[in-house]
Amino acid sequence: MRAVVVGGGISGLTAARDLAGQGWEVLLLEATDRTGGKLRRGDVAGVAVDVGAEAVVNRRPEGVALARDLGLPVTHPTAATSRVWTRGALRPLPRTLMGAPLDLDQLAESGILSPEGVARVRHQQVPRVAGDVSVGDLVAERFGDEVVDRLVEPLLGGVYAGRARGISVRAAVPQLVDLATRDRFELPPPPADAPPVFAGVEGGMWRLADALTAALRATPGVEVRTGATVRALRRQATGFEVAVEAGNRHGTEPADAVVLATPAAPTARILADVAPAAADELAGVEHASMAVVTFAFHTADAAVLDVGASGFLVPPVDGRRIKASTFSFAKWAWVRAAGEEQELLVLRTSLGRHGDALALQVPDDELVRASLADLAEATGLDAAPVDAVVQRWGGGLPQYAVGHLDRVARVRAAVAEVPGLAVCGAAYDGVGIAACIASAHAAARRLTT
């Protein structure tokens, strides 16, 4: 049996590995010149770091299990805590569930909200939820608009690069629906021995994709082909014919089964003939673009940043160019160690939200300048970087609009009508690494059971 997996991000690599483990011959096709998708290595002043996804949810098993299975050293963030840059200061991030406050005293002391905003939070109104609603609308009804503007927006912006009043609560934060409709909005603090929320790979999450790719290339019966764009998928009497373009060459590949591990837009195009109903649904998924700017500063020049913070989030209501900054040297011990030999501190900023693509249509130098200006105002940093690297992710994050779960159900129902076909990736069940891996496992199971 021969499977063609389209897409060489973490989902496609995982699906290919699962199928090869079941004895399938596998061809993985990736349109760009490298595998890994949003897991990518960058080099800033000679230090290798992540310029895409930098962490995986530790309390889901899939990502950490895969890393360990590949022999990679799993690590966790330091104890440094995040801040919120708002109302002219870097303020401590209180305990929340995706911005919905869990400790009202912490919230009041943080200064993130105005006195009127704090009063509205204390005068909570229990919403009634029928069907799906946006995260922002649900939280605003319970706690008021200020909580959405200054807490929910920056947190959702970090995960989805999205807008709080556009993202489905049932798809993005399902736990919030039950909690927000109770009389008491509370969760017990995690016990002291609770496992860390997040994990990483020492040396960078990009190593997970590299290790997967190397393992596949070393597996008999598996081919990983980059620079190969799938243009069409056609059903045959038995199986499929996959139309592939590589440079000026056009050809076809036979397949008994196909996994599409591509973003929603190319998946819609590929499915146009074999599953038009699924294609129509996927064509309606919107995406956000973003950019990550990674900096290296001389340690002595950037001492003002080394204050025990892991970085800060920025509410869009404050009108800044950046939406967040991660002090990578403080968040990850391995990043600090990697910069020590050259006496460097590495950090990064992120820019771009859904509906704001024009803000990124400027030269790289402009994104660097904007980042430095915001960093200076937020922290007092007054130094030129040793190096700066810009990584753009055009259309990189799917938006889980209200009704997303129903859309995904309709996509999967239409795909299920085509024997030997499966889909997986960030467009369906979660944008994080662990969710994408779980999606790939499910796609491979569909073809092997």
Stockholm file with secondary structure:
# STOCKHOLM 1.0

chainA/1-449         MRAVVVGGGISGLTAARDLAGQGWEVLLLEATDRTGGKLRRGDVAGVAVDVGAEAVVNRRPEGVALARDLGLPVTHPTAATSRVWTRGALRPLPRTLMGAPLDLDQLAESGILSPEGVARVRHQQVPRVAGDVSVGDLVAERFGDEVVDRLVEPLLGGVYAGRARGISVRAAVPQLVDLATRDRFELPPPPADAPPVFAGVEGGMWRLADALTAALRATPGVEVRTGATVRALRRQATGFEVAVEAGNRHGTEPADAVVLATPAAPTARILADVAPAAADELAGVEHASMAVVTFAFHTADAAVLDVGASGFLVPPVDGRRIKASTFSFAKWAWVRAAGEEQELLVLRTSLGRHGDALALQVPDDELVRASLADLAEATGLDAAPVDAVVQRWGGGLPQYAVGHLDRVARVRAAVAEVPGLAVCGAAYDGVGIAACIASAHAAARRLTT
#=GR chainA/1-449 SS CEEEEECCSHHHHHHHHHHHHTTCEEEEEESSSSSCTTCCEEEETTEEEESSCCCEETTSHHHHHHHHHTTCCEECCCSCEEEEEETTEEEECCCEETTEESCHHHHHHHTCSCHHHHHHHHSCCCCCCCSCCBHHHHHHHHHCHHHIIIIIHHHHHHHHSCCTTTBBHHHHCHHHHHHHTSSSCCCCCCCTTCCCSEEEETTCTHHHHHHHHHHHHTSTTEEEEESCEEEEEEECSSSEEEEEEETTEEEEEEESEEEECSCHHHHHHHHTTTCHHHHHHHHTCCEEEEEEEEEEEETTTTGGGCSSEEEEECCGGGCCSCSEEECHHHHCHHHHHHHHTTTEEEEEEEECCTTCGGGGCSCHHHHHHHHHHHHHHHHCCCCCCSEEEEEEEEEEEECCBTTHHHHHHHHHHHHHTSTTEEECSTTTSCSSHHHHHHHHHHHHHHHHC
#=GC SS_cons         CEEEEECCSHHHHHHHHHHHHTTCEEEEEESSSSSCTTCCEEEETTEEEESSCCCEETTSHHHHHHHHHTTCCEECCCSCEEEEEETTEEEECCCEETTEESCHHHHHHHTCSCHHHHHHHHSCCCCCCCSCCBHHHHHHHHHCHHHIIIIIHHHHHHHHSCCTTTBBHHHHCHHHHHHHTSSSCCCCCCCTTCCCSEEEETTCTHHHHHHHHHHHHTSTTEEEEESCEEEEEEECSSSEEEEEEETTEEEEEEESEEEECSCHHHHHHHHTTTCHHHHHHHHTCCEEEEEEEEEEEETTTTGGGCSSEEEEECCGGGCCSCSEEECHHHHCHHHHHHHHTTTEEEEEEEECCTTCGGGGCSCHHHHHHHHHHHHHHHHCCCCCCSEEEEEEEEEEEECCBTTHHHHHHHHHHHHHTSTTEEECSTTTSCSSHHHHHHHHHHHHHHHHC
//
